């Protein structure tokens, strides 16, 4: 009895090392399973796993033709065959719907046009540029006016301006002087800017963010330019 169990154990251990007994791992799907040769395998982990042709595994789908015509709810095999007859691809545009919605189209062309539109939208997206003007509570009037002129130029170019009053040493105990300096500066640019919110103390800076008034933007409003600070 003991000998029989030992023999069975040896045979079982040997089968584990035999390729015939190993479980077969799923083979990767061919990246070129688009009928037009343009289909790229999606990266499932990054959320862009596309359901195209043989990747679709629903029993039934609501089928839409290449020109938007509806074929109603049909078995998946029928939808795939119809797309093959048209030498196009079957693409699941709405897998969460009940039933899932699939459309017959040229997937390579669809993917190209989609990426082109996304790039164009990103290119045309306006960039918010923030400039900074800094001074202290003891900055003299002439220097303050010079910095205000720089801020006005930034505002006319459609940029935001961060105004910071740097608080030195014991000046932290004289916030009235700090606030007065900021108020003086804001008065110089009041015709060109609107504060986003009330000034606030951030570390050793008393700051406020200014946005340009719409009627004063004269130059390259909204276009990205090199960042620089006015010290």
C-alpha positions as CSV (number, residue, x, y, z in Angstrom):
1,X,0.0,0.0,0.0
2,X,2.7,2.4,1.0
3,X,4.7,1.5,-2.2
4,X,1.6,2.2,-4.4
5,X,1.1,5.7,-2.8
6,X,4.8,6.5,-3.4
7,X,4.6,5.5,-7.1
8,X,1.4,7.7,-7.6
9,X,3.2,10.6,-5.9
10,X,6.2,10.3,-8.2
11,X,4.0,10.1,-11.3
12,X,2.0,13.2,-10.2
13,X,5.3,15.2,-9.6
14,X,6.6,14.1,-13.0
15,X,3.4,15.3,-14.7
16,X,3.9,18.9,-13.3
17,X,7.1,19.1,-15.2
18,X,5.7,17.7,-18.4
19,X,4.7,20.5,-20.9
20,X,1.7,18.3,-21.9
21,X,0.1,18.8,-18.5
22,X,0.8,22.5,-18.2
23,X,-2.1,24.8,-18.5
24,X,-2.0,26.7,-21.8
25,X,-1.7,30.4,-21.5
26,X,-4.0,32.6,-23.6
27,X,-2.2,33.6,-26.8
28,X,-2.0,37.4,-27.4
29,X,-4.4,38.7,-30.0
30,X,-2.8,39.7,-33.3
31,X,-2.2,43.4,-33.4
32,X,-3.3,43.5,-37.0
33,X,-6.8,42.1,-36.6
34,X,-8.3,45.1,-38.4
35,X,-9.5,44.1,-41.8
36,X,-7.8,47.3,-43.1
37,X,-4.5,46.5,-41.5
38,X,-4.6,49.6,-39.3
39,X,-5.8,48.3,-36.0
40,X,-3.4,48.7,-33.1
41,X,-3.8,46.6,-29.9
42,X,-5.2,48.6,-27.1
43,X,-3.5,48.9,-23.7
44,X,-6.1,47.5,-21.3
45,X,-4.3,48.7,-18.2
46,X,-4.4,52.3,-19.4
47,X,-8.1,52.4,-20.2
48,X,-7.8,52.6,-24.0
49,X,-8.6,48.9,-24.7
50,X,-10.6,49.2,-27.9
51,X,-13.4,46.7,-28.8
52,X,-12.9,46.1,-32.5
53,X,-13.8,43.0,-34.6
54,X,-12.7,39.8,-32.8
55,X,-12.3,41.7,-29.5
56,X,-16.1,42.1,-29.3
57,X,-17.7,39.3,-27.3
58,X,-21.3,40.3,-26.7
59,X,-24.0,37.9,-27.9
60,X,-26.1,40.7,-29.5
61,X,-25.5,44.3,-30.5
62,X,-27.4,47.2,-31.8
63,X,-25.8,47.6,-35.2
64,X,-25.3,51.0,-36.9
65,X,-24.2,51.1,-40.6
66,X,-21.3,53.3,-42.0
67,X,-23.8,56.0,-43.0
68,X,-25.7,56.0,-39.7
69,X,-28.4,53.6,-40.7
70,X,-29.7,51.3,-38.0
71,X,-29.9,47.5,-38.6
72,X,-31.5,47.0,-35.2
73,X,-30.4,44.4,-32.6
74,X,-28.6,41.5,-34.3
75,X,-26.4,38.6,-33.2
76,X,-22.7,39.4,-33.1
77,X,-22.0,36.9,-35.8
78,X,-24.4,38.7,-38.1
79,X,-22.8,42.1,-37.3
80,X,-19.3,40.8,-38.0
81,X,-20.3,39.1,-41.2
82,X,-22.0,42.3,-42.5
83,X,-18.9,44.4,-41.7
84,X,-16.8,41.8,-43.5
85,X,-19.1,41.9,-46.5
86,X,-18.4,45.7,-46.6
87,X,-14.7,45.2,-46.1
88,X,-14.8,47.4,-43.1
89,X,-14.4,47.0,-39.3
90,X,-16.9,46.5,-36.5
91,X,-16.3,48.9,-33.7
92,X,-18.1,49.0,-30.4
93,X,-18.9,52.7,-29.8
94,X,-20.9,52.2,-26.6
95,X,-20.1,49.0,-24.7
96,X,-22.0,50.1,-21.6
97,X,-25.3,50.5,-23.4
98,X,-28.0,47.8,-23.3
99,X,-27.6,46.3,-25.8
100,X,-24.1,47.5,-26.7
101,X,-23.9,49.7,-29.8
102,X,-21.6,48.8,-32.6
103,X,-20.9,50.7,-35.8
104,X,-19.5,49.5,-39.1
105,X,-16.6,51.8,-40.1
106,X,-13.0,52.0,-41.3
107,X,-11.3,51.8,-37.9
108,X,-7.9,53.0,-39.1
109,X,-9.4,56.1,-40.7
110,X,-11.6,56.7,-37.6
111,X,-8.6,56.4,-35.3
112,X,-6.5,58.8,-37.4
113,X,-9.2,61.4,-37.6
114,X,-9.9,61.2,-33.9
115,X,-6.3,61.7,-32.9
116,X,-6.0,64.5,-35.4
117,X,-9.0,66.3,-33.8
118,X,-7.5,65.8,-30.3
119,X,-4.2,67.3,-31.4
120,X,-5.9,70.2,-33.1
121,X,-8.0,70.9,-30.0
122,X,-4.9,70.8,-27.7
123,X,-3.0,73.1,-30.1
124,X,-5.8,75.7,-30.1
125,X,-6.3,75.5,-26.3
126,X,-5.4,78.8,-24.7
127,X,-2.6,78.8,-22.2
128,X,-2.9,80.8,-19.0
129,X,0.3,82.7,-18.5
130,X,1.0,84.2,-15.1
131,X,3.6,87.0,-14.5
132,X,4.7,88.2,-11.1
133,X,5.5,91.7,-9.9
134,X,7.3,91.9,-6.5
135,X,8.2,94.8,-4.3
136,X,8.4,95.7,-0.6
137,X,6.4,97.9,1.6
138,X,9.3,100.5,1.5
139,X,9.6,100.6,-2.3
140,X,9.5,104.2,-3.3
141,X,6.8,105.7,-5.5
142,X,8.8,106.0,-8.7
143,X,9.8,102.3,-8.6
144,X,6.2,101.3,-7.8
145,X,5.0,103.3,-10.8
146,X,7.6,101.5,-13.0
147,X,6.4,98.1,-11.8
148,X,2.8,99.1,-12.4
149,X,3.6,100.0,-16.0
150,X,5.2,96.5,-16.5
151,X,2.1,94.9,-14.9
152,X,-0.2,96.9,-17.2
153,X,1.8,95.7,-20.3
154,X,1.4,92.1,-19.1
155,X,-2.4,92.6,-18.6
156,X,-2.8,94.1,-22.1
157,X,-1.1,91.0,-23.4
158,X,-3.9,88.9,-21.8
159,X,-1.8,87.6,-19.0
160,X,-2.6,87.3,-15.3
161,X,-0.4,89.1,-12.9
162,X,0.5,87.9,-9.4
163,X,1.3,90.9,-7.2
164,X,3.5,90.1,-4.1
165,X,4.6,92.4,-1.4
166,X,7.6,90.9,0.3
167,X,7.6,91.4,4.1
168,X,11.0,92.0,5.6
169,X,11.9,91.5,9.2
170,X,9.8,93.4,11.7
171,X,7.5,94.7,8.9
172,X,5.4,91.6,9.7
173,X,4.2,93.6,12.8
174,X,3.2,96.5,10.6
175,X,0.8,94.9,8.2
176,X,-1.0,98.3,7.9
177,X,2.0,99.6,6.0
178,X,2.2,96.5,3.9
179,X,-1.5,96.7,3.0
180,X,-1.1,100.4,2.2
181,X,1.7,99.6,-0.3
182,X,-0.4,97.0,-2.0
183,X,-3.4,99.3,-2.2
184,X,-1.3,102.0,-3.8
185,X,-0.1,99.6,-6.4
186,X,-3.7,98.3,-7.1
187,X,-4.9,101.8,-7.5
188,X,-2.3,102.3,-10.3
189,X,-3.6,99.4,-12.3
190,X,-7.3,99.5,-11.4
191,X,-8.3,100.5,-14.9
192,X,-6.6,97.4,-16.3
193,X,-7.2,94.6,-13.8
194,X,-9.7,92.9,-11.5
195,X,-8.5,91.0,-8.4
196,X,-9.5,87.3,-8.5
197,X,-10.0,87.4,-4.8
198,X,-9.0,89.3,-1.7
199,X,-5.2,89.6,-0.9
200,X,-3.8,86.9,1.4
201,X,-0.7,86.3,3.4
202,X,1.4,83.4,2.0
203,X,4.6,82.9,4.0
204,X,6.4,86.3,3.9
205,X,4.4,87.5,0.9
206,X,1.2,89.5,0.9
207,X,-0.2,88.5,-2.5
208,X,-3.2,89.0,-4.8
209,X,-3.8,87.6,-8.3
210,X,-5.0,90.0,-11.0
211,X,-6.9,89.2,-14.2
212,X,-7.0,91.5,-17.2
213,X,-10.2,93.3,-18.0
214,X,-11.5,92.1,-21.3
215,X,-11.6,95.6,-22.9
216,X,-7.9,96.3,-22.4
217,X,-6.3,93.3,-24.1
218,X,-4.6,94.7,-27.2
219,X,-1.7,92.5,-28.1
220,X,-1.2,88.7,-28.2
221,X,-3.9,88.0,-25.7
222,X,-3.8,84.4,-24.4
223,X,-0.7,83.3,-26.4
224,X,2.1,81.6,-24.5
225,X,5.1,83.8,-23.9
226,X,8.4,83.3,-21.9
227,X,7.8,83.6,-18.2
228,X,9.6,86.3,-16.3
229,X,9.3,88.0,-13.0
230,X,9.6,91.7,-12.2
231,X,11.8,92.0,-9.2
